[in-house]
Each structure stands twice: as structure tokens, then as C-alpha cells.
Amino acid sequence: MKYAVYQMNLIVGNPQENREKVSSWINETMEKEKPDVLVLPEMWNTGFTLAELDKLSDEDNEPTQSLLQKLAKQHHVNIVGGSIANKKEGKIYNTSLVINREGSVVHRYDKIHLVPMLNEHKYLTGGTNQIETFELEGIKMGVIICYDLRFPELARKLALEGAQILHVVAEWPLVRKNHWKYLQLARAIENQMFIVSSNITGSNDTETFAGTSMIIDPWGDVIKVGSEVKEETLIATLDLDAVPKIRESVPVFSSRVPKLY
């Protein structure tokens, strides 16, 4: 399964320009690389302009959802659409969208864990639905958003449900770059799954972001890694036969004794 990950330098506070930028990236990437799956970063429509989200956010996933559906269908490609600032019933959520080749939305997820260091709870509402797997091309997968990476229970739940790939979409800051790197490696190794992450680059008024998007195999080996500073596209083909082989060779899941912990 061939992946293309967009390590994006987004335009803070300008959803229309960001949608145009993502559209151009998708068109160019599909022409050059023809991947099976495209991956976008967190809150790419607005960036973390928290105080302005009430006027900048999508409403019930629109217009971003329709745009991604159109592009997925046009290019016959699966899109893990990162996440967007999204208003529904008067509350603002950090919402991930996953769209298949036919342009159908196969998964939505509202970020559960809000970042206390950024006072996200003052502007955003945390998701209340349990995290779940979804399927693309018959492969079980999951998606989590940025701060969620610090909570290993999410990745383990998805792995126990059969997920072979975990997507991590983020706006992770440079000051905590080591955490970003090592938490991803840990999730890959402990759950014996591929990790595919998309982070942003650049900076806003308060943060410089870490870039360093990664594609990691279920043995914990890094297949691809982005730079800290530049916008780029990561391309890799995942050998999904590796997941059952590694889970058989080191049988972590059958060795669990959950009644004792």
C-alpha cells in the first residue's frame, strides 16, 4: 500500500488558502506518485488560531469534507484528511475525516484529549465517542490526533481490534520534538503496527513546529522521516504482510494477562 504524507507549512488563519494549497498538493502528488493513501496534518484548515476558531471553523465539516470527497473520487484515492476545526451544534471540535476512493466518508473522529498547556478546553470540546478502527482497501486502521499520542490506551485498543496502521496527525511543537519521535516509536513497537504521521512545519505567534513526520514499521524501524524545517512529501510503500509475521514471531497479544493489570 503506497502512502504519500503531506508535511505542510499551513497558512495560519486562512482556511480558503489552505484548502487551495491542499488541493494543489493532492493534484500534483497524484500526477507524480499515484499513491493509494494520502495523509494530511492536524487542523490544517485554520491552524491553532484558537481565539478565532468561532469564525474560521468549518460548519458540520463543510466546505472541507465536500472538497476532500470530490478530490478522492476524482483521483480514485483514499484520504486520511488530517483534522479540521469544525463547529457542530454551537461547539467546536478537532475532527478527523477519512474518505475512500469512491468519495465516501468511512470514518470521523473528534479528538478526545485536549491540550491543557494550550488552554484548548477554553475553545474546543473534546470528543465523547470511543475510538474505533476503520477500513481502507480491506485493511483495519486507526487515527489519533496529536496529544492523543501520549495516551497509549488508544493505540492499544485499536491494535486489539486488529488495526495494522495507526495514523497520527499533528501540530506538534519543536520544543517537545523528542517526545514526538519516541512516543511514535513506542506505539509502533508495543502494538506491532505501522505508524504514519503527518506534522506541520513553520511557526505561528507562539510556537515553532517540529516537522519530522514519520513512517515507522511494526518492528520500530523508521522507513521515512521528514525534516524539521521544510515542507515536503514523504512517500513509502508499506508491506502489510509484515504485521501478522511480527505479531506471530513476538506474540505480545497472546502473552497479555489483562486481569492482572
ABEGO torsion letter per residue (X at the ends): XBBBBBBBBBBBGBAAAAAAAAAAAAAAAAAAAGBABBBBBBGAAAEBBAAAAAAABBBGGOAAAAAAAAAAAAAGBBBBAEBBBBBBGGBBBBBBBBBBAAGBBABBBBBABBBAAAGAAAABBBBABBBBBBBBGGBBBBBBBEAAAABAAAAAAAAAAGBABBBBBBBBBAAAAAAAAAAAAAAAAAAGBBBBBBBBBEBBAABBBAEGBBBBBAAGBBABBBBAABBBBBBBBBBAAAAAAAAAABBAAAABBAAAX
